[in-house]
Amino acid sequence: MAEAETAHEVAGFVTGPGGLSASEVADRERRGLVNRADEHTSRSLLEIARANILTRFNAILGTMFVLILVFGAAQDGLFGVVLVTNALIGIVQEWRAKRTLDRLAVLSAPAARVVRDGVVCEVPVDAVVLDDLLELRTGDQVVADGVVRASDGLEIDESLLTGESEAMGKDTDDDNKDDQEDK
């Protein structure tokens, strides 16, 4: 349902030069027309433990450990301590690295400048909604697809999307020109 609404609303300029009002933003948030990507940037503790315990190396040594305990002397199975210690060290190290990276991600979370109620304000990227009017400055990351309403020498680095090595110049109605050329 949200995709159909998105395609319909993007076709025309819904947003005026003063940006969206607080009620329009609330309405879009309620309908789920937000700029959120549900991606996990790191593994959970359970996934970390599984990756460190369920390895081919641990399976081979674990099998040998069980066979020695069943058929041999217990002192011959002391390498089982090394097996468990190795897994625990791997889990602890990766868990600490995950926590550090998660803290860094919060510190460096990108923000977007949007025009709302006629005022430019900075919001988290996931608070950008459909039809928000974004203000871009030199070095900014484009946080969502959109139509250029006004520009003064705007160039966008699309190399991750297109492989093009040079920045692409953008001007008003560039998307509409491309659509007409494709037909």
C-alpha positions in Angstrom: 0.0 0.0 0.0 2.8 2.5 0.9 4.5 1.9 -2.5 1.3 2.8 -4.4 0.9 6.0 -2.4 4.6 6.8 -2.9 4.4 6.5 -6.7 1.2 8.6 -6.8 2.5 11.4 -4.6 5.9 11.8 -6.1 4.4 12.5 -9.6 3.5 16.1 -8.6 5.1 18.7 -6.4 3.1 18.4 -3.1 5.6 20.4 -1.1 5.7 24.2 -1.4 8.8 26.3 -0.8 8.0 26.5 2.9 8.3 22.7 3.3 5.9 20.4 5.0 3.9 21.5 8.0 4.1 19.6 11.3 0.7 18.0 10.6 1.8 16.8 7.1 4.9 15.3 8.6 2.9 13.5 11.3 0.5 12.2 8.7 3.3 10.7 6.6 4.9 9.2 9.7 1.6 7.6 10.6 1.2 6.2 7.1 4.8 4.8 7.2 6.1 7.1 4.4 9.5 7.6 6.1 13.1 7.1 5.1 13.9 4.1 7.2 15.8 1.0 6.1 15.6 -2.0 8.4 19.1 -3.1 8.1 21.2 -4.6 10.8 24.8 -3.2 10.8 26.1 -5.8 13.2 25.4 -9.3 14.5 23.5 -10.1 17.8 25.3 -11.8 20.7 23.6 -15.1 19.6 24.8 -14.8 16.1 28.3 -14.0 17.3 28.3 -17.0 19.6 27.0 -19.3 16.9 29.7 -18.1 14.4 32.5 -18.7 17.0 31.2 -22.1 18.3 29.8 -23.8 15.2 33.0 -23.9 13.1 34.6 -26.8 11.2 37.6 -26.7 13.5 35.4 -26.9 16.6 33.4 -29.7 15.2 36.5 -31.8 14.5 38.1 -31.1 17.9 34.8 -31.4 19.7 34.2 -34.8 18.1 37.7 -35.9 19.1 37.2 -34.6 22.6 33.9 -36.6 23.1 35.5 -39.8 21.7 38.5 -39.4 24.0 36.2 -38.9 27.0 34.1 -42.0 26.0 36.9 -44.3 25.1 40.1 -42.9 26.6 41.6 -41.3 29.7 40.1 -38.0 30.7 43.5 -36.4 31.0 44.0 -36.9 27.3 41.1 -34.7 26.7 42.6 -31.6 28.2 42.7 -29.9 24.8 38.9 -29.5 25.3 39.8 -26.6 27.6 41.6 -24.9 24.8 38.6 -25.5 22.5 36.2 -23.8 25.0 38.7 -21.0 25.8 39.3 -20.3 22.1 35.5 -19.9 21.5 35.1 -17.7 24.6 37.9 -15.4 23.6 36.5 -15.1 20.1 33.0 -14.3 21.4 34.2 -11.7 23.9 36.5 -9.9 21.4 33.8 -9.7 18.8 31.2 -8.6 21.3 33.5 -5.8 22.5 34.2 -4.7 18.9 30.5 -4.7 18.1 29.7 -2.5 21.1 32.5 0.0 20.1 31.3 0.1 16.5 27.7 0.6 17.5 28.7 3.5 19.7 30.7 5.0 16.9 27.7 4.6 14.5 25.5 6.6 16.9 28.1 9.4 17.0 28.5 9.6 13.3 24.9 9.1 12.3 24.1 11.4 9.3 21.6 14.1 9.6 19.6 15.9 7.0 18.5 19.5 6.7 14.8 19.8 5.9 12.5 22.7 5.5 9.5 22.4 7.7 7.0 25.1 8.5 9.3 27.5 6.6 12.3 26.9 8.8 15.4 24.8 7.9 16.0 22.3 10.7 18.3 19.4 11.1 16.7 15.9 11.6 18.0 12.4 11.7 18.0 10.7 8.3 15.3 8.2 9.4 13.0 11.2 10.3 12.9 12.3 6.6 9.4 11.7 5.2 8.0 11.6 1.7 7.8 15.0 0.0 10.2 16.6 2.5 12.1 19.5 1.1 15.8 18.9 1.7 18.6 21.5 1.7 21.9 20.2 0.5 25.3 21.9 1.0 28.8 21.1 -0.2 29.9 17.6 1.0 26.4 16.5 2.1 25.2 13.0 1.5 21.9 12.7 -0.5 19.7 10.7 1.9 16.8 9.9 -0.3 15.7 9.9 -3.9 14.1 13.1 -5.0 13.5 15.8 -7.5 15.7 18.9 -7.7 13.6 21.9 -7.1 16.4 24.5 -7.4 20.2 24.2 -7.8 23.2 26.4 -8.3 25.9 24.2 -9.8 24.8 21.0 -8.0 26.9 17.9 -8.7 26.2 14.5 -7.2 28.7 11.7 -6.9 26.7 8.7 -8.1 29.7 6.4 -8.4 28.3 3.8 -6.0 25.0 3.6 -7.9 26.2 3.9 -11.5 29.9 3.3 -11.6 30.4 6.7 -13.2 33.7 8.1 -12.0 32.8 11.7 -12.3 30.2 13.7 -10.4 26.9 14.2 -12.4 25.5 17.7 -12.7 21.9 18.1 -11.6 19.4 20.7 -12.5 15.7 21.2 -12.0 13.5 18.7 -13.8 16.4 16.4 -14.7 14.3 13.3 -13.9 11.5 14.5 -16.2 14.0 14.9 -19.1 15.4 11.4 -18.6 11.8 10.0 -18.5 10.9 11.7 -21.8 14.1 10.5 -23.5 13.4 6.9 -22.5 10.0 7.0 -24.2 
